[in-house]
Amino acid sequence: MQVVSKVTGAVLRAAVGLLMIALVAVVMTNVIFRYVLKAPLPWAEEFARYCMVYMAYLAAPLALREGRHVRITVITDRLRGVWADVFQLVAYLVVACLAIPVMYHGWNLVQLVSFQMTPAMRISMSIPYFGVALGMAFLALESIVLFIDGVIRLLRGEASRAGEPLARPGSRGVDV
Protein backbone atom coordinates (compact mmCIF):
# COMPACT_ATOMS: atom_id res chain seq x y z
CA MET A 1 0.00 0.00 0.00
CA GLN A 2 2.89 2.33 0.72
CA VAL A 3 4.10 1.88 -2.85
CA VAL A 4 0.74 3.01 -4.25
CA SER A 5 0.78 6.05 -2.01
CA LYS A 6 4.36 6.94 -2.91
CA VAL A 7 3.76 6.60 -6.65
CA THR A 8 0.54 8.60 -6.63
CA GLY A 9 2.17 11.14 -4.34
CA ALA A 10 5.08 11.61 -6.74
CA VAL A 11 2.76 11.92 -9.73
CA LEU A 12 0.49 14.40 -7.96
CA ARG A 13 3.40 16.46 -6.64
CA ALA A 14 4.89 16.68 -10.15
CA ALA A 15 1.52 17.59 -11.67
CA VAL A 16 0.83 20.30 -9.09
CA GLY A 17 4.35 21.66 -9.56
CA LEU A 18 3.99 21.79 -13.35
CA LEU A 19 0.58 23.44 -13.05
CA MET A 20 2.06 26.08 -10.75
CA ILE A 21 4.91 26.76 -13.18
CA ALA A 22 2.44 27.02 -16.07
CA LEU A 23 0.16 29.30 -14.05
CA VAL A 24 2.97 31.68 -13.08
CA ALA A 25 4.41 31.70 -16.61
CA VAL A 26 1.07 32.48 -18.27
CA VAL A 27 0.08 35.13 -15.72
CA MET A 28 3.47 36.85 -15.97
CA THR A 29 3.32 36.69 -19.77
CA ASN A 30 -0.16 38.18 -19.69
CA VAL A 31 1.04 41.01 -17.42
CA ILE A 32 3.77 41.83 -19.93
CA PHE A 33 1.36 41.63 -22.85
CA ARG A 34 -1.29 43.71 -21.06
CA TYR A 35 0.85 46.51 -19.62
CA VAL A 36 3.90 46.63 -21.84
CA LEU A 37 2.60 45.57 -25.25
CA LYS A 38 -0.97 46.81 -24.63
CA ALA A 39 -2.35 43.58 -26.11
CA PRO A 40 -3.62 41.25 -23.34
CA LEU A 41 -3.97 37.55 -23.99
CA PRO A 42 -7.71 36.80 -23.96
CA TRP A 43 -7.26 33.22 -22.74
CA ALA A 44 -4.73 33.78 -19.94
CA GLU A 45 -7.16 34.40 -17.08
CA GLU A 46 -9.25 31.39 -18.04
CA PHE A 47 -6.15 29.22 -18.24
CA ALA A 48 -5.01 30.44 -14.81
CA ARG A 49 -8.44 29.69 -13.34
CA TYR A 50 -8.42 26.13 -14.63
CA CYS A 51 -4.85 25.61 -13.39
CA MET A 52 -5.94 26.69 -9.91
CA VAL A 53 -8.90 24.29 -10.00
CA TYR A 54 -6.66 21.38 -10.98
CA MET A 55 -4.04 22.35 -8.39
CA ALA A 56 -6.63 22.46 -5.60
CA TYR A 57 -8.13 19.08 -6.45
CA LEU A 58 -4.80 17.36 -7.10
CA ALA A 59 -3.17 18.77 -3.97
CA ALA A 60 -5.99 17.61 -1.66
CA PRO A 61 -4.79 13.96 -1.57
CA LEU A 62 -1.25 15.16 -0.82
CA ALA A 63 -2.52 17.26 2.06
CA LEU A 64 -4.51 14.29 3.39
CA ARG A 65 -1.47 12.02 3.24
CA GLU A 66 0.74 14.54 5.00
CA GLY A 67 -1.89 15.52 7.55
CA ARG A 68 -1.96 19.13 6.37
CA HIS A 69 -5.70 19.70 6.14
CA VAL A 70 -7.24 22.00 8.71
CA ARG A 71 -8.50 19.99 11.69
CA ILE A 72 -10.77 20.79 14.58
CA THR A 73 -9.14 18.98 17.48
CA VAL A 74 -11.72 19.35 20.25
CA ILE A 75 -12.34 15.59 20.35
CA THR A 76 -8.99 14.28 19.18
CA ASP A 77 -7.09 16.21 21.87
CA ARG A 78 -8.94 14.15 24.48
CA LEU A 79 -8.32 10.78 22.82
CA ARG A 80 -5.17 8.74 23.34
CA GLY A 81 -3.74 5.49 22.02
CA VAL A 82 -6.06 3.10 20.25
CA TRP A 83 -9.08 5.40 20.54
CA ALA A 84 -7.24 8.21 18.73
CA ASP A 85 -6.26 5.74 16.03
CA VAL A 86 -9.81 4.43 15.64
CA PHE A 87 -11.10 7.98 15.38
CA GLN A 88 -8.52 8.72 12.66
CA LEU A 89 -9.53 5.56 10.78
CA VAL A 90 -13.17 6.65 10.88
CA ALA A 91 -12.11 10.04 9.53
CA TYR A 92 -10.35 8.34 6.59
CA LEU A 93 -13.50 6.35 5.86
CA VAL A 94 -15.63 9.50 5.97
CA VAL A 95 -13.28 11.18 3.49
CA ALA A 96 -13.55 8.18 1.14
CA CYS A 97 -17.33 8.08 1.52
CA LEU A 98 -17.52 11.74 0.54
CA ALA A 99 -14.92 11.64 -2.23
CA ILE A 100 -16.40 8.66 -4.10
CA PRO A 101 -19.84 10.22 -4.78
CA VAL A 102 -18.22 13.54 -5.71
CA MET A 103 -15.95 11.66 -8.12
CA TYR A 104 -18.93 9.81 -9.60
CA HIS A 105 -21.03 12.94 -10.07
CA GLY A 106 -17.98 14.84 -11.28
CA TRP A 107 -17.53 12.25 -14.01
CA ASN A 108 -21.23 12.54 -14.92
CA LEU A 109 -20.75 16.30 -15.16
CA VAL A 110 -17.71 15.82 -17.42
CA GLN A 111 -19.89 13.83 -19.81
CA LEU A 112 -22.79 16.28 -19.54
CA VAL A 113 -20.75 19.36 -20.49
CA SER A 114 -18.53 17.72 -23.10
CA PHE A 115 -20.26 19.56 -25.97
CA GLN A 116 -19.85 22.99 -24.38
CA MET A 117 -16.81 25.13 -25.12
CA THR A 118 -14.95 27.45 -22.78
CA PRO A 119 -15.39 31.13 -23.64
CA ALA A 120 -11.78 32.17 -24.29
CA MET A 121 -9.73 29.05 -25.00
CA ARG A 122 -12.48 27.27 -26.97
CA ILE A 123 -11.77 23.87 -25.44
CA SER A 124 -14.37 21.41 -24.20
CA MET A 125 -15.75 22.25 -20.76
CA SER A 126 -15.17 18.61 -19.89
CA ILE A 127 -11.44 19.37 -19.55
CA PRO A 128 -11.83 21.85 -16.65
CA TYR A 129 -14.53 19.72 -15.00
CA PHE A 130 -12.39 16.59 -15.25
CA GLY A 131 -10.19 18.02 -12.49
CA VAL A 132 -12.98 17.44 -9.97
CA ALA A 133 -13.42 13.77 -10.86
CA LEU A 134 -9.68 13.15 -11.09
CA GLY A 135 -8.86 14.87 -7.81
CA MET A 136 -11.64 13.06 -5.97
CA ALA A 137 -10.50 9.72 -7.39
CA PHE A 138 -7.01 10.33 -6.01
CA LEU A 139 -8.47 11.56 -2.70
CA ALA A 140 -10.60 8.43 -2.36
CA LEU A 141 -7.62 6.24 -3.23
CA GLU A 142 -5.37 7.99 -0.71
CA SER A 143 -7.95 7.83 2.08
CA ILE A 144 -8.51 4.11 1.44
CA VAL A 145 -4.75 3.47 1.45
CA LEU A 146 -4.39 5.42 4.70
CA PHE A 147 -7.28 3.47 6.20
CA ILE A 148 -5.79 0.10 5.24
CA ASP A 149 -2.33 1.13 6.47
CA GLY A 150 -3.88 2.28 9.76
CA VAL A 151 -5.78 -0.97 10.24
CA ILE A 152 -2.61 -2.97 9.55
CA ARG A 153 -0.72 -0.86 12.10
CA LEU A 154 -3.43 -1.42 14.69
CA LEU A 155 -3.53 -5.18 14.07
CA ARG A 156 0.26 -5.35 14.45
CA GLY A 157 0.00 -3.55 17.75
CA GLU A 158 1.65 -0.42 16.41
CA ALA A 159 -0.93 1.88 17.94
CA SER A 160 0.08 5.45 18.41
CA ARG A 161 2.23 6.23 21.40
CA ALA A 162 1.52 9.00 23.91
CA GLY A 163 -1.18 10.60 21.80
CA GLU A 164 0.83 10.60 18.58
CA PRO A 165 -1.67 10.43 15.70
CA LEU A 166 -1.96 7.46 13.36
CA ALA A 167 -1.15 9.75 10.45
CA ARG A 168 2.11 9.25 8.61
CA PRO A 169 5.38 10.20 10.28
CA GLY A 170 6.22 13.83 9.70
CA SER A 171 2.55 14.76 9.61
CA ARG A 172 2.01 18.45 10.31
CA GLY A 173 -1.69 19.24 10.28
CA VAL A 174 -3.05 22.69 10.95
CA ASP A 175 -4.85 22.59 14.28
CA VAL A 176 -7.78 24.88 14.92
Beta strands, then each sheet from edge to edge (+ up, - down):
strand 1: 70-71
strand 2: 174-175
sheet 1: 1+ 2+
end
